[in-house]
């Protein structure tokens, strides 16, 4: 399906104020959100950019003429658990997992971010074994904490990203136990909150349906003008593709490779 998005930033000092404003706009009380996100990366490296053009001129011509059915790009994906306060107190969770994929946003200039997304709930089996079986590995974990509202067709999420203190360890699988909630800290040291407004449209939605969603988001942006500024960020800030690294740098730690 398509996801239409606008984002805004809010200082921590105005968090409580905006919670009340959004409650009035949406005519509902905020719903608590606690999520665990485990990020997976394909274990193989993506092809070097332009490598397909060096495999022979005739092959290059065929590739231009024939529509590719398999994407060359590799993508980060996420496994997500919806948690409760009790899960953190017990430092464990039996909540089911959902596989989430977010594509790179479209290049069109509609005034909002437009991208393809998909999600699949796991109802049985070992989700991590499934991901490893498809050639993925865990690279990081983080948590989302905030509140959610629904206004007409718009899903509103006021949240922040939390991480465990210290450097990320090279875990081979999701951590078997949760940390205590008090041990988590904001990824942004200033404590800034993110306001995300989104609308989802089914895959076979007509362009008119997408345009209607775009207009609804723009109207919501105007409604909050002067309270919080909503905008569509540079599409490459939401790029989920795995970047190619030259072989001479592939085995170096990220800081050294950069």
N, C-alpha and C positions, 0 to 999 in steps of 0.2 A: 504494500500500500504506500501511498504518498503521505509524507508528513510535512506540514507547513509550520514554520517556526519564526518567532521573534524572541530576542533576548534583551535583558536589561540588568544592570548592576545596582546594588543597594548597599550603602554603608550599614554596618552592624547596628549603629545607634538608631537607625530608622526602621529596624526590623519589626518591632511591635506595632509601630504606627501603620506600616503597610499591611500587616496582618488584619488589622481592623478595617482598613479601607477596602481591601479585597473582599472581606466578609460582607461589607455593605454592597459592593458591586455585584457579587455573585449571589447575594441573599442566602448565604449558608455559612455555617461555622467551618473553620479550617480542619481538614482531615490530616492527621499525622502521617508522615511518610518516613520510613526507615528501610533502606535497601543496602544490600551487600553486592558489590560488583567485582567479579573476577575477570581480568582481561587475558585473552588468549592471543597468541601470535603463531602463525605458521612456522614450522621448524626449518623449512628450506628458505633460502634467500630468493627474492624475486629476480627475474631476468634483468640483465643490464639493459638500460634504456637504449633502444635502437638496435639491439642484438639481432632482431628478426630481419633487419635490412641487410645484414652482412652474411646471411645464409645463402645468398645466390640471387641474382636479378630475377630469374624466372619465378622463383618462389615468392619474391616480394610482389611481383605483379599478380600472382594468384591470390595472395593474401589481401590485396586491395580489391579484387573482384569478388571474392567469396566472403560472405558475412560470417564473422567469427562466432561460434556457438559457445566457446569457453573463454571466460575472461582471463587475460594475461596477468592482471593485477592480483596481488595477494592482500588480504584485509585482516585487520584486527577484529575480533568478535568478543562478545561478553556473555558470561553467565550471570544471571541476576537472581537474588533471593529477596523476597519481601519479608522483613523482620518485624518483631515487636519489642517493646521495652523488656519484656520477660526473657526474651532470647538472650539479650545482653547480660541480664542478671545471672542467668544460668550458664552463660558463656558457651552455649551450643544452640543449634537450630536444626530442626528436621523439616524446615520449610522446603517446598518443591523449588526446582530451578527452572528458569526460563532462558532460552538462548536468544540473544538479541543481535541483530545485524543492522548497522546504519551505513548506507552508501554515501559516497561523496556527493555533496549538494549539486544540483543542476547549475549550469552556467547562465541561465536566463536571469534577467534583471526584473523581477516582479515586485521588489521592495520587501520581500520576505524570503527566508530560506526555504527551498523546496528540495526534498530528498526522498529516495526510496528507503523503506525500512521493512523489517520483518521480525517476527518473534514466534518462537515455538516452545510450548510448555512440555517439560519432561514429566510423564506420569508414572514411569517405572524405569528400572535399570540405573546404571551409574553414569550420570552426565559427564563426569570427568573422563571416564574410560572412553566414552563416545568421542569426546573432543580429541583425546590423544590418538584414538584410532584413525582419525581423519588428519593426523599430522600436525597437531597444535600443541603448544606448551603454555603454561602459566607464566605471565611476565609481571603481573602486579595485582593488587587488590585495593579497593577503596570503598567508602561508604557514602551514601547520600542521605542527608537528614533535612527535613523541612516539612512543608504543609502544602496540601493540594486543594484546589477549588475547581468547580465546573461552572462556566458562564456561557449559556447558549451552547454552541458547538466547540467552545474553547476549553481546553484543559490547561489550568494555570498551576504552575509549580514554583513555589518560592523555596529555595533550598541552598545548601552549601555542601561542599565536598569535604569529607573527613578522612584522615589517614592515621595509621598507627605511628607513634613516634619512632624516630631513628630511620636508618636507611632500609630500603626494601631488600629483603633477603631473597635469594634465588630459590624459591619454593618450586618443587616439581609437581605439586598438586595444591588445590585449595586447602588452606589451613584447617585442621580438624576441629578447632575450637575458636569461638569468637572472643575478641578482647572485651574488657569492660568498657562500657560506653564512655566513662569519664577519662579513660586513657587515650581516647581519640582526640585529635587536634585538627583544626581547620587547615586545609591545603593552602589557603590564602592567609598569611599571617595577620592581615588586617581584619579578618573575619567577615569579609564582604559576602553578601548573599547574591544569588543569581535568580532572576525572575524569568521563567520560561513560559511562553504562551504558545500553545500548539493546537493544530487541528489535523486530524487524520482522515484521508480520503481513500476509498477502496481503489484497487488497482485499475479496474475498468471504469473508473470515474471519468466523465467527459471533461474536456478542457473548461467547459462552462462551470462544472462543479468545483474544479480547482480554483478558478477565478473567483467564484463566490466565497470560497474559504479565504482567499487572499484578501478580499474586500472586508470580510468580517474581522480578520486580524488587524487590518489597517484601522478599522473603526475602533477596535479595542485599544490600539496604540494611541489614537486621538483622545479616547476617554481618559487614559492615564497620563496624558501630557501635563507636565508641570509637577507630577507626583513621582514618576519614574519614566525615564526615556527608554523606549523599546526600539530595537533596530535589528537588522540582519547583518551578522558579522561577515568578514571575508570568508568565502566558502572554503578556502584552504585551511582555515583554523579548525574546521570540522572534518578534515581529511582523514579517513580511516584506513588508507592504504599503507602497506608496509613499504618503507623507503629502501631503495637499492643502496647497498654499501659495497664499494670496491673490495675485492678479495684481500687486498693488503691491509684493509682496515676492519674486515669483518670480525676478527677475533679480539679486537681491542675493546676495552670498556667504553661505554657511550661517551663519557667526558673526553677521553683521548681521541676517539674517532671524530668528534666534533671539532 
